[in-house]
Amino acid sequence: MAVPVALVIDDSAETRDVYALILELEGFAVVQARDGQEGVARAVESRPDIIITDLSMPIMDGWETIRRLRADQRTRSIPIIVCSGLDGEHGLESSRADALLAKPCPLDALMVEVRRLLSPRAA
């Protein structure tokens, strides 16, 4: 059975490392990106099973990152979880993500969403 791959896109190295650690402990291989532009490129090349992204990032923010991922045939069906400190001025529907968690993102809540979004794919 193939190891699931998670892509973590966040401009904070500490946040990326914390998410990567919990995901690796749960059996995922983790690819990291520092901003949305790098994240889109990594998504195309690694075809992850799930993407976790921030919204507020330099170079390309999370809104544009998600828009580009959803517009690309190669990445449009990958589940996306947003973990952001933004106060919900834009909701889940406007983000086009599959789940939205507020930062600081509780790691147990993150893993609940990861499992929920990947469970139909495993069946």
C-alpha positions, -999 to +999 in steps of 0.1 A: +000+000+000+013+034-010+023+059+017-001+089+016+015+122+008+005+156+025+016+190+012+020+217+038+021+253+025+029+279+051+053+308+053+062+299+089+089+272+090+079+264+126+043+258+116+053+236+086+076+216+109+049+210+135+023+199+109+049+177+092+058+160+125+023+151+134+015+140+098+047+119+097+038+103+130+004+094+114+022+077+085+023+104+059+052+115+037+053+153+038+062+178+012+066+214+023+063+248+006+070+283+019+044+302-002+016+296-026+037+298-057+060+271-044+030+252-031+013+250-065+045+238-082+050+212-055+014+200-058+018+195-095+050+176-092+042+155-061+004+150-065-003+148-028-033+131-013-041+162+008-030+198+010-029+220+042-024+257+035-023+290+052-041+320+036-019+349+046+015+343+028+039+363+007+044+360-031+011+342-036-016+341-008-037+311+000-068+324-018-049+325-051-031+293-043-064+275-039-079+292-070-049+279-091-051+244-076-088+242-083-083+255-119-057+229-128-070+195-139-040+178-122-047+192-088-084+202-087-097+171-068-070+171-041-087+179-007-076+212+008-076+222+045-071+258+053-054+266+087-054+303+090-054+330+116-078+351+095-110+358+114-135+343+090-142+374+070-144+350+041-160+316+047-152+281+037-174+284+006-155+315-007-122+298-001-131+267-022-113+246+005-128+214+019-122+224+056-113+255+074-095+256+108-085+286+129-049+291+139-035+281+162-047+250+146-052+222+172-033+192+159-060+167+169-086+188+150-062+189+120-059+151+120-097+146+123-101+167+092-073+149+073-089+115+081-124+127+073-113+141+039-093+110+030-117+083+042-139+082+010-107+078-010-096+048+010-129+030+005 
